[in-house]
Amino acid sequence: QVQLVESGGGLVQAGGSLRLSCGASGFIFSINAMGWYRQAPGKQRELVASITSGRNTRYADSVKGRFTISRDNAKNTVYLQMNSLKPEDTAVYYCTPEDLGTRYWGQGTQVTVSS
């Protein structure tokens, strides 16, 4: 079965950085696009960044120039480097495979940015 384990979240001051990791199993990681999503309290889950199997990337306008998504197919892991963090980045962050037809979610990792 598909399993996704996110880690790397925490409490950071505005302007700081965090690197999120997501270990994946239960599907062929290398041929699937992967996405990072986030959900803030009272808001809908939104796409933050995605990366294709060919390493093409796209970002939400709100994080362009600050966040970088990458992947390591040998480790079945996708990363999200987050720099210049803002209080509005506070949310639970989730990774998910984009090409399986069914949406799978892990437990997420909490990111809290203090002002």
C-alpha positions in Angstrom: 0.0 0.0 0.0 1.0 3.6 -0.5 2.8 5.1 2.4 4.0 8.7 2.8 6.0 9.9 5.7 6.7 13.6 6.0 9.2 15.1 8.4 11.3 18.2 8.9 8.7 20.7 10.1 9.0 22.8 13.2 8.8 26.3 14.7 10.9 28.9 13.0 11.1 32.7 13.1 10.1 34.7 10.0 13.0 34.8 7.6 14.2 31.4 8.6 14.5 28.2 6.7 13.3 24.6 6.9 13.8 21.5 4.7 11.0 19.1 4.6 11.4 15.5 3.5 8.9 12.9 2.4 9.7 9.2 2.2 7.4 7.3 -0.1 6.7 3.6 -0.7 4.1 1.3 -2.2 4.4 2.6 -5.8 7.0 3.2 -8.4 8.3 6.5 -7.2 10.6 7.3 -10.1 7.9 7.5 -12.7 5.4 9.6 -10.6 5.2 13.3 -10.3 5.2 14.3 -6.6 3.5 17.3 -5.0 3.8 19.2 -1.8 0.5 20.7 -0.4 -0.3 22.6 2.7 -3.3 23.3 4.8 -3.6 26.2 7.2 -6.3 26.2 9.9 -9.7 27.0 8.4 -8.4 27.0 4.8 -8.5 24.5 2.0 -5.5 22.3 1.2 -3.5 24.0 -1.6 -0.7 23.0 -3.9 2.7 24.5 -3.0 5.0 22.8 -5.5 5.2 19.8 -7.7 8.0 18.0 -9.6 7.6 15.6 -12.5 9.5 12.4 -13.1 11.6 14.5 -15.5 12.3 17.0 -12.7 10.2 19.8 -14.2 8.9 21.9 -11.4 6.1 24.4 -10.7 5.2 26.5 -7.8 2.4 28.4 -6.3 2.8 32.2 -6.9 3.0 32.7 -3.1 6.2 30.6 -2.8 8.0 31.3 -6.0 11.6 32.3 -5.4 11.5 31.1 -1.8 10.8 27.4 -2.0 12.5 24.7 -4.0 11.2 21.2 -4.6 13.6 18.4 -5.4 13.6 14.6 -5.5 16.0 11.7 -5.0 14.7 8.6 -6.8 17.4 6.4 -5.3 15.9 7.2 -1.8 12.2 7.4 -2.9 12.2 10.9 -1.2 11.0 14.3 -2.2 12.2 17.4 -0.5 10.9 21.0 0.0 13.5 23.6 0.8 11.8 26.6 2.3 13.6 29.8 2.7 12.6 33.3 3.7 9.7 31.9 5.6 6.7 34.1 6.4 4.0 33.7 9.1 1.5 33.0 6.3 3.5 29.8 5.4 2.3 28.4 8.7 0.4 25.1 7.9 0.5 21.4 7.9 2.5 20.3 4.9 1.8 17.1 3.0 3.4 15.3 0.1 1.5 13.1 -2.4 2.0 11.3 -5.7 0.3 13.1 -8.5 -0.2 10.4 -11.1 -1.8 7.5 -9.3 -5.4 8.4 -10.0 -6.2 8.2 -6.3 -5.0 10.8 -3.8 -3.0 9.5 -0.9 -1.9 11.5 2.1 0.5 11.0 4.9 0.2 12.4 8.4 1.8 15.7 7.4 4.4 17.8 9.1 3.6 21.0 11.0 5.4 24.2 10.0 4.9 27.2 12.3 6.5 30.6 11.4 6.5 33.2 14.1 6.6 36.9 13.4 
